[in-house]
Each structure stands twice: as structure tokens, then as C-alpha cells.
Amino acid sequence: MTSPRLRRSLLFVPGSRPERFPKAMAADADIVCIDLEDAVLPADKAMARHHVIEALPQLARKSELAIRINTLRSRDGLEDILALARSDTPPDIVAIPKAESAAELAIVSAIFAEAGHTPLLAPLVETLAGLANADSICAAPHVAFVVLGTADLGGEMGIGMDWEAMLHARHLLVTAAKRAGVEAMDGAWLQLDDADGLAAEARRAAGLGFTAKICLHPRQVHAVHTALLPTEAEVIAARSLVEAWQAAATGAFQHQGKMIDLPVLNAARRKLAAWEREHGTAHTE
């Protein structure tokens, strides 16, 4: 059986900087997202769209390729969708900023379907309306993962982007994603020179159930991938627990002073699976 595709990092690159597209695709991010929205000045939107359409057939897709369009509640967003749908080589994923309803996602899917394409969708939940409708957004057809947009959400709420301020929003979004069976991606870490801070926030996000984090620079990618992995000590403990369960050949049992049942066992298995997908090793069950 094919292993699930790893989606731990989404690296943004401005759509107005086509010379950076190949560099981003070579940066080992799991997903590269060419941005037509926040990273592009209003006067440069049309030119950036032209650069993206021109680059789509030429880019070697070592990573999955996403395009973040402008909001569908704008002329630029509608023009982005129409241009991408007309392309013979559409992106793997369409990232939809400020998504506020499943109906918006249905519009995107319908336009691509009419052109014979079915890209995956990645809605960015970054408004209060989007957060209120997180369940229906996450459950919409073709959604691969959902992204928390901390900057815009914080701006609308009049609060900061720090961990405590965004904790409730993180809980709401990751819970909606889990109910819908899709992955949840945490927002960006803006301090490019603070790898330790990035790693700490990524680990905390993983503890809530997020499986990925936005990256704003190639040098953030490795730190995110490493932070999202279980530690070596956690892997050793998880392997010991699974081996003890095999030896016990029973339901609930005691291991190293703790009572172990199926949910605890499954958590250990998830840690091992994450480690093995990264390192290509296997454990015996």
C-alpha cells in the first residue's frame, strides 16, 4: 500500500518573483505555494498571474505545487481561478484565502471540473466568519488540509499572533479538521532568525493535533520537519510499549508502572509511523 503523502511544510514564494520558483521547489518543502495574494502588491496582481500561468508547465514538481489565489470575494480572485482552470497544467492544490463557507470551495471545484481538472483544495481559515464555519469548510469535497491564518485573524480580532492569543482558534480549527478527517496546518512563524522559537511553536502545535506548519523562508523547512517528528526518546518508549503489548497478548496491561489500553497503544503506533515515514525504517508488530 502507498504511504500517505507527507505534508508537514508549506513554503510560500511570491508570485511576482518567478526567478524564485525553481529555488523554492528545490527547498525540500513538502508543498510549495506560489502566492498571488498577500505577497503581491495590488498593482502587480495581473503580472504575477501571468508569471504563474507561464511557469506551471515548466516547473519540476519535486514537491506538491499549490497556488494561493486572491479571495473569491474579489475580481482578482475570480480572474486567478479562471486563468488556472484554463491551464493545461493546473496546480496540485489551490489554496483559498479567507475562506468563509463551503459554498466558496464548491465554486472553485465547479470551475475546475468544467475544465476537466480536480485539484485538491486548501482553505485558509483566517476570519471570524471562517472560524465559525470551520466544520463545513473542513468537510467540503476535495479539501486536503485546512490552514490557520493567524495574522489576518489576529488583525480582525484586535489581538496578537502569539501562542496564548491564538490558542482558542487553534483548538477550534484542529477539532473541526479531525472531525472531517483532514489535516490541519498551523500558521506562520514570522521571526526568520529564530529557529528555536519556530521549533518550539511547531512542537506545541503538533501537541494540539496540527500536522504541518507554514514556512516563509527555505531555512525554516528543516526546523519544522524536525520539530514535528517525535523525539528519539519518544520513539524508543513507543517501540518498547508496542513490543510489550505483543508479549502480553491481552487487552489492557501494565507497562513501566502505567496502565496501557488500546488508545494509548494507538498513540504509540502513530509516533512510530511518523518516525518511519521520515526515516524509512520499520518495526515489528
DAPE-V855489 format. One record per backbone hydrogen bond with DSSP energy under -0.5 kcal/mol. NH is the residue of the N-H (numbers start at 1). CO is the residue of the C=O. E is the energy in kcal/mol with one decimal. If there is no record, write none. Layout:
<<NH:CO:E> <NH:CO:E>>
This chain:
<<10:213:-1.4> <11:31:-2.8> <12:10:-0.6> <12:215:-2.3> <13:33:-2.1> <15:35:-2.8> <17:14:-1.6> <20:17:-2.2> <21:18:-1.1> <22:18:-0.5> <24:20:-2.4> <25:21:-2.2> <26:22:-1.1> <27:24:-1.6> <31:9:-1.6> <32:64:-2.7> <33:11:-3.2> <33:31:-0.5> <34:32:-0.6> <34:66:-2.6> <35:13:-2.9> <35:33:-0.5> <36:34:-0.5> <36:68:-2.6> <40:37:-1.9> <44:41:-1.8> <45:42:-1.1> <48:44:-2.6> <49:45:-2.5> <50:46:-2.0> <51:47:-2.4> <52:48:-2.3> <53:49:-2.4> <54:50:-2.2> <55:51:-1.9> <56:52:-2.0> <57:53:-0.5> <58:55:-1.6> <59:55:-1.6> <61:59:-0.6> <62:60:-1.6> <64:30:-2.0> <66:32:-3.2> <66:64:-0.5> <67:93:-1.8> <68:34:-2.5> <69:67:-0.8> <69:95:-1.9> <74:71:-0.8> <77:71:-0.6> <78:74:-1.8> <79:75:-2.5> <80:76:-2.5> <81:77:-2.1> <82:78:-2.2> <83:79:-2.2> <84:80:-2.5> <85:81:-2.5> <86:82:-1.5> <87:83:-0.7> <87:84:-0.7> <92:65:-1.5> <93:65:-1.9> <94:120:-2.7> <95:67:-2.5> <95:93:-0.6> <96:94:-0.5> <96:122:-1.7> <97:95:-0.7> <99:96:-0.7> <99:124:-1.8> <105:101:-1.0> <106:102:-2.0> <107:103:-1.8> <108:104:-1.7> <109:105:-2.5> <110:106:-2.4> <111:107:-2.2> <112:108:-2.1> <113:109:-2.7> <114:110:-2.1> <115:111:-0.9> <116:113:-1.5> <117:112:-2.9> <120:92:-2.4> <121:142:-2.9> <122:94:-2.4> <124:96:-3.0> <125:123:-0.6> <125:147:-3.1> <126:124:-0.8> <131:127:-2.3> <132:128:-2.2> <133:129:-1.4> <134:131:-1.3> <137:133:-2.2> <138:134:-2.7> <139:135:-1.7> <140:137:-1.1> <143:140:-1.4> <144:121:-2.6> <145:121:-1.0> <146:183:-2.4> <147:123:-2.5> <148:185:-2.4> <149:125:-2.5> <149:147:-0.6> <150:148:-1.0> <153:149:-1.7> <154:150:-2.4> <155:151:-2.1> <156:152:-2.4> <157:153:-2.1> <158:154:-1.2> <159:154:-2.5> <166:162:-1.8> <167:163:-0.6> <167:164:-0.8> <170:166:-2.4> <171:167:-2.4> <172:168:-2.5> <173:169:-2.5> <174:170:-2.6> <175:171:-2.0> <176:172:-1.9> <177:173:-2.4> <178:174:-2.3> <179:175:-2.2> <180:176:-1.7> <181:177:-1.0> <182:177:-2.3> <183:144:-1.4> <185:146:-3.0> <186:212:-3.0> <190:188:-0.6> <192:190:-1.3> <194:191:-1.7> <195:193:-0.5> <198:194:-2.0> <199:195:-2.6> <200:196:-2.5> <201:197:-2.3> <202:198:-2.5> <203:199:-2.3> <204:200:-2.0> <205:201:-2.6> <206:202:-2.4> <207:203:-1.8> <208:204:-0.8> <208:205:-0.9> <209:205:-0.8> <209:206:-0.8> <210:205:-2.2> <211:184:-2.4> <212:184:-0.8> <213:8:-2.2> <214:186:-1.8> <215:10:-2.9> <220:217:-2.2> <221:218:-1.3> <222:218:-0.5> <223:219:-0.5> <224:220:-2.0> <225:221:-2.6> <226:222:-2.6> <227:223:-2.2> <228:224:-2.0> <229:225:-0.7> <229:226:-0.8> <235:231:-2.2> <236:232:-2.5> <237:233:-2.3> <238:234:-2.5> <239:235:-2.8> <240:236:-2.3> <241:237:-2.1> <242:238:-2.4> <243:239:-2.5> <244:240:-2.0> <245:241:-2.3> <246:242:-2.1> <247:243:-2.0> <248:244:-2.3> <249:245:-2.1> <253:260:-2.2> <255:258:-2.7> <258:255:-1.8> <260:253:-3.7> <260:258:-0.6> <265:261:-2.4> <266:262:-2.8> <267:263:-1.8> <268:264:-1.8> <269:265:-2.2> <270:266:-2.1> <271:267:-1.8> <272:268:-2.1> <273:269:-2.6> <274:270:-2.3> <275:271:-2.1> <276:272:-2.7> <277:273:-2.2> <278:274:-1.2> <279:275:-2.5> <280:276:-2.7>>
